[in-house]
Amino acid sequence: MSHHASSNGAEGNKLLILAAVCLAGLVLPLSFSGGAVATPAIGRELGGDPTLLTWVTNAFMLEH
């Protein structure tokens, strides 16, 4: 195998890793938004205090 062919493979792997890291960076905030979206409904159904509902959101984020 020539040096040129192996460097192209390594370059492709680096681009794949970069794409995966960038995608994870975009998806991570979306996973946190689930708790924030559900919190008002939890408060309406259970009559929660806004301070306590903040703890629900924080616990959801810590769990992920």
C-alpha positions in Angstrom: 0.0 0.0 0.0 1.4 3.4 -0.9 1.8 6.2 1.5 -0.6 8.3 -0.5 -3.4 5.7 -0.3 -3.1 5.4 3.5 -3.1 9.1 4.1 -6.3 9.5 2.1 -7.9 6.8 4.4 -6.7 8.7 7.4 -8.0 12.0 6.1 -11.4 10.4 5.4 -11.5 9.0 9.0 -10.6 12.5 10.4 -13.5 14.0 8.4 -15.9 11.3 9.7 -14.8 12.0 13.3 -15.2 15.7 12.8 -18.7 15.2 11.3 -19.7 13.0 14.3 -18.5 15.5 16.8 -20.3 18.4 15.1 -23.5 16.4 14.9 -23.3 15.5 18.6 -22.8 19.2 19.3 -26.0 20.0 17.4 -28.0 17.2 18.9 -27.0 17.7 22.6 -29.0 21.0 23.1 -32.1 19.3 21.6 -31.9 16.5 24.1 -32.0 19.1 26.9 -35.0 20.9 25.5 -37.3 17.9 26.3 -37.4 18.6 30.0 -37.9 22.4 29.4 -40.8 21.7 27.1 -42.5 19.2 29.5 -42.0 21.4 32.6 -45.0 23.7 32.1 -47.3 20.7 31.6 -45.9 19.1 34.7 -46.6 22.3 36.6 -50.2 22.6 35.4 -51.0 18.9 36.2 -49.3 18.8 39.6 -49.5 22.4 40.6 -45.8 22.8 41.0 -44.0 25.9 42.3 -41.7 27.5 39.6 -38.7 26.9 41.9 -39.5 23.2 42.2 -40.1 22.9 38.4 -36.6 24.3 37.9 -35.3 21.3 39.8 -37.3 19.0 37.6 -35.6 20.5 34.5 -32.1 20.4 36.2 -32.6 16.8 37.2 -33.6 15.9 33.6 -30.5 17.5 32.3 -28.2 15.8 34.8 -29.8 12.4 34.0 -28.7 12.8 30.4 
